[in-house]
């Protein structure tokens, strides 16, 4: 596989059930709420470290990078990714200064995703002008939200824009081409943990896990 292909993520097959809960530690109060450990924390962090290497190589001609973290689900991925970039820089002659900004997105009407993007917080991204930008997002599926965000970012005339996604879901019309760096390509499962939530629960899980029917019912709003 070429380097570009490796940036597109580790592919988890449709029939991958995950690991038994008995093999790992996790908050005991979630025992009945998750079915399996889909991607263990150690594998996640090692893959994030590898993505940091790709980013360092691709941004080699830049002295600094503007990181745009999409909240809330992206904060853990972003934090770990930026830390690895800093560590790599401290241990080489190529230091990439990072500045992190946070945005929250809303791209739905009732329960339907739309092309209309709302940026909650600062809609003025003029600080991106002329900058090399890395958008960090937890999950990319159809790409409606990411397309709208990229279109909005481009209006501020950044020098370059790349996208890092921890997860890309295999769904109809999946947006694989929008994401330059992918942690994992997964089936269309609802996963929680590593800052990904279900109605604000499960963000405290270190692993990425499959939520159970019991968990969905317990935390349904």
N, C-alpha and C positions, 0 to 999 in steps of 0.2 A: 504493500500500500504506500502511495506517495505521501509526502508531508501534508499536502492539502487535504487528502482523505483522512489522515489521522486527526486533523483539526475538527473534523466533522463528528467526532464522538465515538464512544464505545456503544455498540448496538446490542441492546437487550432484546432477545427474541420474544415473540408473542406468547410462547408457552413457558417463559421463565417465571416460576412461582415465588422466587425469593428464598431467603434462608429461614430456618426455624427460629422462632423467638427464643428458644432455649439456648441458642448458641451465643447470645449477646445480652448485654445489660441495657436497660431502658427504664424510664419511670414506671414503677409498679402499677400506678393507678391507670395506666393505659393497657393493662394486660388483656382485657377483653375487647379493646377498641381497635387493635391492629391485628392483621392476619399474619404478616411476615415482615422480616427486614428485607426490603427490596434491594437497597444498595447500602452496605455498611459505611459508617462514618470514615473509617480508614481508607477505603477505596475512593470515596468522594474527595477527601483532602489530597490524596496522591494525584488524582486526576486534575484537580484544581491547580496543583503545583505544576503539572505538565502544561496546562493551558498558559500559565504565567511564562513559561519558557517560550512558547509560540509568540505570545504578545511582545515579549522583550525583543525577539528576533524581528518581528514585523515593524516595531516602532523604533528600531535601532537608530534611525536618522533623526530622532526627536530627543530633545532634552527634557521634555515634560509631556504629560498626558492628562487630559481632563476626563475623569471617570464619572459617568452619569449613572447612578444606582437607582433602579426602579424598585420602590418600596411597595409592600412591606416584605414580600417574599424573597427579594433579592439581597437583603442586607447581610445575611450570613455568608452567602457566596461571594458577594462583593468584598466584605471584610477579609476573608481568607485569601481571595485572589490578589488584592492590593498588598497584603502582608507578604505574600510570596514574591511579588514583584519587587518589593523593597529589599527582601532578603537576598534575592538574586543580584540586585544592584549593588548591595554592600559587599558582596563576595566576587565582584568583577569590576572591570574598568568601565562598565556601561551602567550608569545610574540613571534611572528614569524617574524623574520627580512626578509624583502623583498628587492631584487635587481632586477630591471627591465631592460631588454635589448630589443631592437626593431629590427625587421627584416621585409623586404618586400619580397613578393613571386611573382614569375611569373611562371605559369605552363600551358601555352597555346601556340599553334602555330596558327597564324591567329586567327580564332574564335573557335578553337577546343582545348579542354582541353587534356593534355597529361600526361604521367607518368614522364616526364622529368621536374625536378624542378630547377628553377633558384632562388638563393637567392640574392636579390639586396642589395648591401651593403657588410657587412662582411659575407663571407661564412665560415670563421674560427670560429667555435663555441667551441673551445677547453676549454673555460672558464666553460663549462657545466660539465666537467669531475669530477665525484664523487659527483655531486650536485643533490639535489632534484629539479626537474624542473616542472614548470607548464606552458604549452603552452596556450595562450589566443587568441582565434580566434572569429571573429564576426559571421560568417556563415559557417556551414559544410553541404554539401549536398551529393554528391557521394563519397566524401572522397579521391579522387585521389590526391589532393594537400596535404591533411593531412597525408595520407599514405607515400607519398614521403618525407615530412618533418620529420615525426617520424623515418623513416629509416635513414635519414641523421643525426638526433640528436643522435640516438643510436650508431652511429659510434664513438661518442666522450665519450662513456661509462659513462653516468650519473648514479647516484645512483638509481633514480626512475624518471618516467615521467608520468604526467597526463595531460589531456586536458580539458579545459573549453571552451564551445561554447555558445555564447549568443543564437543563433538560430541553430536548426537542421531542414533542410527541408525534407519533405516527397517526395522523388523522387525515381524512380527505382534504386535499389541497394544502397539505402541510407546508410550512414555510421554511424548509431547510436552507434554501438559498439566501435567506435574509441573515443567517447567523454565521459569522466567520469562525467562531470558536465554540465548540459544543462539548459539554461534559459527557452527556449520555443521550442516546436516542432510545426512547422507550415506547412501548405500546400505549394506547389511550387509556391508561389506568389513572385513578385518582390517588396520588401519593401525598404523604404528609411528612413533616419533620425537616430538619435542617432549615428552619425558618418558614417552611411552607405550612399553611394552616388549613383547618376546616372550621370555619366560623370562629377564628381566633384561638383555637385549641391546636395542640401538637407542635407549636413552634419550638418548644423546649426539647423535642426529640433530636438527638444527634444524628441518627440514621434516617434515611429515606425509607418510609414504610408504606405498606398497603393498608388503608383504613378498612375496618370490618363493617358489616351491616349494623352490628351493635353500636359501633362508634358513630356511624352516621345518624342513627336514631337518637343516641344519647345527646349529641351536640347539635341536633337539628334546631333551627330557629324558625 
